[in-house]
Amino acid sequence: MTGKPINQGLTADLHQPVQLILKDGTVHSGQSFGYRQSLSGEVVFNTAMSGYPESLTDPSYIGQILVLTYPLIGNYGVPPMHKDGGLLRYFESESIYISALVISEYSVESSHWNSWKTLSRWLIENRIPAISGVDTRALTVHLREQGVMPGKLVFNNIDTEFVESDKLNLVEKVSTKKVLTYGKGSYKVVLVDCGVKSNIIRRLVHRGITVIRVPWDYDYSGMDYDGLFISNGPGDPSLLTPAIRNLSRALEGDKPVFGICLGNQLMALAAGGRTYKLPYGHRSHNQPVLMKNTNRCFITSQNHGYANDTASLGKEWEEYFVNLNDKTNEGIRHKKKPFFSTQFHPEAASGPTDTDFLFDEFAEMLKKSKK
């Protein structure tokens, strides 16, 4: 990309009124700073203080209206879309996947050494509605008390129907449609793409792994590979019957398997367990998790609305990590075979990178398995 960074222009009329209406009748009024379009989605909140370019491009947010609790958004703009190794450097995918954005205060001007354009311009270019002037703290308290629910943004009194997006197979909308390969390493890992974040691929390639990215429902049983990776992704994991069936077959073998986020839930389902929906999920950069049977606590980045029912797992499996806020499952592992998963995102660098060692553990499993 060449030329002068665009920090202004194509900005919205910040006086254009818009309403956020929740399914329970709650109404929040504000002003538009994105694309003007009435739409519906599941309203969820994220308590991270930074990282909106990464969050907005995370495929796991498809079908959702994202509420950011940090009060000032847009002050550092949006970085340039440079590619590195076939992946955009500063983003988690090549598209914005949220349905709409809800914030308290929008910073009209952006200032950062890596800012290429304003958040408003980026949203308008990608046809993503956004509303500012909302008391996002009060909205978050409401969602914590009542649970996440469908909502809609309404412009110019143009109404729309509420959509129960989590009842849809959202994974098929974000998964790759063809087989893609990244890196040229000593080990071949099949990555089942349920909505993979780019940094997961980067962390695997960084460890000398050739990543073979396949669609979510791809039958990889006949492929030649050293290990299997099950990615993050959106929605209800129980809807992904082909992925569960293929993974269940893989768990009958002994090749290393690593799952993250939705991959953790699919691992539990493939092992014969159950999952359930959380009242308001975990979406933040500050979730504390405990490694079971140790005193090691990690602060983690998370984005999910479902969790594993660890009591439903067989005796050959054990809980790997647990959330210290609500005691929900944050990972499982097999007691004898090289299978493990985390509900949190060890590839994320929202501040600490202290769970990045899990990729090292997976690489060591690949090394031992190939001997």
N, C-alpha and C positions, 0 to 999 in steps of 0.2 A: 504494500500500500504506500503510495506516495502523495505528496501534497501537504497542505497546511491543515493541522488538526481543526476540526469543526467544533467549537464550544458553544456557539449560538446558532440561531436559525431553525426553522421548522419547529418552533416551540408552540405549545398550546396556549390558547386564551385561558389564563389561570382564573378568570372570573366566570367561566362556563360552569353552571351548576350541574351536579350529578348526585344521585342518591344510591346508597348501598342499602338494600332491603334484605333482611334475613327471613328465612322461612317461618320463623315464629312471630313475625310481624315487627321486629325491631328495625328502626330506620335510622341511618346515619347520613347526614347531608354534608357535602363538600364541594370541591372544585376539581375540574378535570385538568390533568396535565399529560394525558396520553391520547390514544386514538379514541374517537367518539363512536362508541357502539354499545348498545344494550346487550348484555349477555348474562348467563348464569354459570355457577360453578360451586364447588364445595369451599366454604370459607374456613381457612386455617391460619394459624399465626406462627411466626418465627421470631425468637427473642435475640437473634444474633445482632451484634453491634456493627458489623461490617460484612462485606462479601456479597452485595446484591447482584453484581454481574454473574457470579457463580451460581447463586440461588435461582435467579431467573432463567438460567440456561440448563438447570438440572431437570432431566426428563421426568423425574419422580413427581414433579409439580404439575404435570399435565392435568387439565380439568379442574384446577383449583384457583380460587381467588386468594392471593397471598397477602396477609396482613403483617407488616413489619412493625415491631413494637418500638424499635429505636426511633426517637422523635424526629431526627433530621436526616433526610435521605436525598442523595443526589449531589452532595457537596464535592465528591471526588470524580464525578463524571463516569464515563465508560471508556475502557481501554480499546486500543486498535485491534482489529481482527487479523493478527498475524498467525500463520500456520507454522507448526514445528512438528516434523514427523507425521504429517497428515492430519494433525489435530490442532484446533485453535488454541493458542498459548494461554490466554487469560480467561477462557470460558470452559464450561463443562460439556458443551455440545455446540452445534452450529445454529441452533434456533432458540428463541425464547419460548418456554413451554408453559409458563403460568397463563391462566386465562385473563387475569387482571391483577393490578397491584393497588393496595390500600395503605396509605401512610398518614402520618400526622402533619409534617411540614416538609414541603419540597424546596430544595435549594435551587433557585433559578440559575445561579452561576456556579460553575464547577472549577476547582483548582487542584490540579495534581500533575506531576511530571509525566504521567502516562495517560492523561485524559485526552481522548480523541473527539468525543462529542458529549452533549448533555444526555442525561437519562431520559428527559422528555423526548428529545429527537429520536433516540434509539427506540423508544416505545412506539412512537408514531410511525416510524419507518416499518416496524414489524407488526403494526395494527393491533397493539395491545392497549386496552383501556387502563386508565389509572385515576385514582381519586386521592386528593390531599385535603387537609382540614378536618380529618376525622380524629376523634379522641381514641387512638388505638389502644391505649392502656385500658380504658373502660370496655372497649370492644373485646379485648383479650380476656378480661375478667368474666365477661358474659359467656364467652366460648368455653372457658374453663369450667364454669358452673353448669352450663346447659349442654356442653359438648359441641363439637364442630357440626355444622349443618349447611344445607344449600343456601345460597344467597344469590343476589343478582344486582348488577349495576344498571341503573335506568337513566337514560339521557332523553331530554326533550319529551318526557312522558311516553316514550316508546317502550312499552312493557315487553317482557319475555317470560317464558315458563321456567319454573325451578327445575333443575336437572340433578338427579341423583348420580353423579359421575362415578362414584366408587362401585356402583353396580354394573359398570361396563368393563369390558376387557380393554383397559387402557394400554397395556403392555404392547399389544399388536400395533398400536398407533406410533409407538416410539422406538420399537426394535428395528434393527437393520433388516433390509429386505434381501441382502446378498451377503455372501461370505467375504470378509475383509481380513487382511493380514497386516500386522504391525511388528516391526523389529526383525532382527535376525540373530537369534540367540542359540544357546545350547539345549534349551528345553522347549517343547511345543505344548502350549496350553490352549485348550478350547475354551473360549469365553462365551457363555450363553448370554446374549444381549437382551436383557429385559428393560433396558433404558439406561445403559451404562454411562457413568460419568467419565469424562476424558482422563481425569487424573488417575483413575484406576488403571487404565491402559498404560499411562506413563510410568507408574510405579512398577508395573510388571515388566515392561520393556527395560527399565533401568536396571533390573536384576538379571539381564541376559536371557530373557524369555521371549520366544516368538509367540505372539498372541494371535490366535485364529478366532476372529469374531463371527459368531453364527447367529441366525435368527432365534427368537425365543422358543419356537416350537420345532427346531431343527433336530433331526435324528442323527446324532453324532456317534452312535454306537459302533459304526463300522470304520470310524476314522482312526488314524494313527496319531496318538497324542500321549504326552507324559503326565498331564494333569488337567483338571477341570476347574473352571471358575464360573460361579453363578453370580450375576451382577445385581445391583440395586434396580429398582423400578417402581412404578406406581400401582395403586389399587389393591384389590383383594387378591391375595396369593392363591386362594382356593379355586379361583376361576381358571387357573392356568394348567389345566389337566394334562396337555401334551408335555409341558416342561416337567411337571411332577413325575409323570410316567418315565420319561427319559432319564431323569436324575435317579429315580428309584432303581432303575436298571444299572446305572453306573455305580451306585452304592453297594451293589452285590460284588463288585470287584475290589481292587486294592490300590488303584491309582489315586494320588492325592486330590482332594476336593476342597476348595475354599469358596465360601459364600459371604457376601456383604449385603446387609439391609434386607431387601426382598429375597436375596439369596439365602439369608438365614432362615426366613420363614419357609421357603421352598424346601430347604434341607430338612426342616422338621416335618413338613407334610410328606416328603418322599420317604422319611423314616417311619411313617405311620402315625405321626403326631397330629395335633390340631393347632389352629391359630384363631385369634379373635381380634375384634376392632377395639382400639383404645378410645376413651372418651374424647380426648383432644390431641393425642399423639405427642411425639417428641420432635420438635423442629427448632434447632438452636445449635450454638457452638459451645455450649457450656454444660452438657449432661455428664454428671459423674457416674462412672461405672467401676465396679469392684471385680477384680479377677478372683473367682471362687477359690476358697481354701488358701488364700494369701491375704496380706494386708496392703496389696498394691491397688491404688485407686488411680484412674485416668480420667482426665477431662476430655470429652469427645464431642465430635460434630455429628448431628443426627437429623434425619428427615424421614419419618415413617408414621403411619397411622394404625398399623397392625402389630401384633406381638405373638410370640410362641407361648403355648400352654405347655410348660415343661413337664407338668405332671402326666401329660399324655404320651411322653416319649418312653420307648422301651428301655430295659435295663442296660443295654449296651451303649447308651448315650448318657452324657452328663452335661450339666449347665457349666458354661465356660466363664461368662460374665453376667453380672446382675446390675440393674440400675439402682443407684442408691437413693433416688428420689421416691420412686414408687414400687421398687422391688420387682419390676418386670424383667423379663429375660433380655439379655444383651448378647447372647452367643451360646452356641452349643458345640460339643465335640464328641467324637466317637472314642470309646475307651481303649480300643485296640487298633483301629485302622486310622490312616492319615486323613481324616475328615474333620473340618472345623469351620465355624462361621461366626460372624459378628453382626449384631444389629446396627451398631454404629459404623462410622466411616473412617477407617484408619488411614485412608489416603488423603483426607482433608487436612488443610493447614490453616485452620482458623486462628491459630496462635501456637499451641503446642503441637508437636509432631511425635509425641511419645508412644503412639500405638503403631507407628510405621514399621516397627520390628515384626509385626505379624506377616508382612510381605517377605521378610527375611526367613521367617519360620516356614512359610509355604515354599520358598525357593530351596530351603534345606530339605524339605520333604521330597521335592522333585529330584534332588541330587541323590538322596538315599534310595528312592524308588527305582532309579535308573541303574543303580549298581548291580 
